[in-house]
Amino acid sequence: LREIKRRLPVGAMSLSGDGRFLAWGEGKGSGITASEPMPEGAVEVLDTEAWEPLHPAREVPHPVTAIALSPDGGLLAFKENSPE
């Protein structure tokens, strides 16, 4: 069991079929101030053996509401909650 602190609220998570990768999508919370600008959303993938991110978090224009990893962790798909 691990606690992973995030700047944005997590809206979706996915674990690869082999358990090696954990992906999550984040979305903007309320109360953002000009002194601490944040993206609307972000996607990140963690290697669960080392408990380290595989790459820097990818910022996206809208909050992430769904995310999925392929069974081997080689492919990632996510959906943003666009207001349009």
HELIX and SHEET records of a PDB file:
SHEET    1   A 4 VAL A  10  LEU A  15  0                                        
SHEET    2   A 4 PHE A  21  GLY A  27 -1                                        
SHEET    3   A 4 GLY A  41  ASP A  47 -1                                        
SHEET    4   A 4 GLU A  52  PRO A  53 -1                                        
SHEET    1   B 4 VAL A  10  LEU A  15  0                                        
SHEET    2   B 4 PHE A  21  GLY A  27 -1                                        
SHEET    3   B 4 GLY A  41  ASP A  47 -1                                        
SHEET    4   B 4 ARG A  58  VAL A  60 -1                                        
SHEET    1   C 2 VAL A  64  LEU A  69  0                                        
SHEET    2   C 2 LEU A  76  GLU A  80 -1                                        
END                                                                             
